[in-house]
Amino acid sequence: MNREVIIKGLKGVFYELEDHVIEQLLVFSENIKLKKGTEIIKQGEGHDFIYLIISGCIKSYYFNEGKEICT
């Protein structure tokens, strides 16, 4: 993915971040592509990552009394 597209995406979400902070985020970032239906985070599990969706969408849900609740 184009570096400028990622910077524009970050500035669109975190508009008050200074350029040097964005540069540091990019140093520790990795661009990945996931297939439709890929589970990023499973219930009961955690991890130390932040995801910025540049293209596409994501479904977030949980179960309450056996029913799927989308958020």
One Martini backbone bead per residue (centre of mass of N, CA, C, O) as a GRO file, in nm:
protein
   71
    1MET     BB    1   0.100   0.034   0.018
    2ASN     BB    2   0.072   0.357   0.016
    3ARG     BB    3   0.206   0.584   0.227
    4GLU     BB    4   0.008   0.824   0.178
    5VAL     BB    5  -0.252   0.668   0.244
    6ILE     BB    6  -0.180   0.609   0.538
    7ILE     BB    7  -0.141   0.898   0.632
    8LYS     BB    8  -0.425   0.994   0.558
    9GLY     BB    9  -0.573   0.793   0.741
   10LEU     BB   10  -0.448   0.886   1.009
   11LYS     BB   11  -0.532   1.190   0.984
   12GLY     BB   12  -0.842   1.127   0.968
   13VAL     BB   13  -0.846   1.009   1.267
   14PHE     BB   14  -0.565   1.164   1.380
   15TYR     BB   15  -0.558   1.499   1.335
   16GLU     BB   16  -0.347   1.585   1.588
   17LEU     BB   17  -0.110   1.456   1.475
   18GLU     BB   18   0.209   1.462   1.434
   19ASP     BB   19   0.438   1.382   1.199
   20HIS     BB   20   0.645   1.235   1.392
   21VAL     BB   21   0.437   1.034   1.501
   22ILE     BB   22   0.359   0.901   1.237
   23GLU     BB   23   0.642   0.800   1.170
   24GLN     BB   24   0.660   0.610   1.417
   25LEU     BB   25   0.419   0.434   1.343
   26LEU     BB   26   0.543   0.332   1.072
   27VAL     BB   27   0.785   0.182   1.192
   28PHE     BB   28   0.561  -0.014   1.364
   29SER     BB   29   0.438  -0.107   1.094
   30GLU     BB   30   0.195  -0.315   0.906
   31ASN     BB   31   0.102  -0.439   0.598
   32ILE     BB   32  -0.219  -0.594   0.549
   33LYS     BB   33  -0.400  -0.872   0.406
   34LEU     BB   34  -0.739  -0.985   0.418
   35LYS     BB   35  -0.970  -1.212   0.414
   36LYS     BB   36  -1.272  -1.288   0.396
   37GLY     BB   37  -1.356  -1.391   0.732
   38THR     BB   38  -1.140  -1.298   0.908
   39GLU     BB   39  -1.016  -1.339   1.225
   40ILE     BB   40  -0.872  -1.117   1.448
   41ILE     BB   41  -1.061  -1.144   1.709
   42LYS     BB   42  -1.119  -1.351   1.972
   43GLN     BB   43  -1.295  -1.463   2.207
   44GLY     BB   44  -1.093  -1.412   2.500
   45GLU     BB   45  -0.886  -1.256   2.336
   46GLY     BB   46  -0.564  -1.093   2.309
   47HIS     BB   47  -0.375  -0.796   2.205
   48ASP     BB   48  -0.110  -0.551   2.074
   49PHE     BB   49  -0.310  -0.426   1.852
   50ILE     BB   50  -0.371  -0.203   1.574
   51TYR     BB   51  -0.633  -0.112   1.347
   52LEU     BB   52  -0.633   0.013   1.006
   53ILE     BB   53  -0.881   0.078   0.781
   54ILE     BB   54  -0.850   0.144   0.439
   55SER     BB   55  -1.012  -0.111   0.317
   56GLY     BB   56  -1.331  -0.175   0.382
   57CYS     BB   57  -1.453  -0.397   0.645
   58ILE     BB   58  -1.611  -0.459   0.973
   59LYS     BB   59  -1.709  -0.707   1.213
   60SER     BB   60  -1.888  -0.665   1.519
   61TYR     BB   61  -1.938  -0.912   1.786
   62TYR     BB   62  -2.180  -1.072   2.009
   63PHE     BB   63  -2.309  -1.277   2.269
   64ASN     BB   64  -2.667  -1.288   2.376
   65GLU     BB   65  -2.850  -1.536   2.459
   66GLY     BB   66  -2.761  -1.668   2.164
   67LYS     BB   67  -2.726  -1.387   2.030
   68GLU     BB   68  -2.630  -1.188   1.770
   69ILE     BB   69  -2.440  -0.885   1.823
   70CYS     BB   70  -2.404  -0.596   1.649
   71THR     BB   71  -2.149  -0.308   1.642
   0.00000   0.00000   0.00000
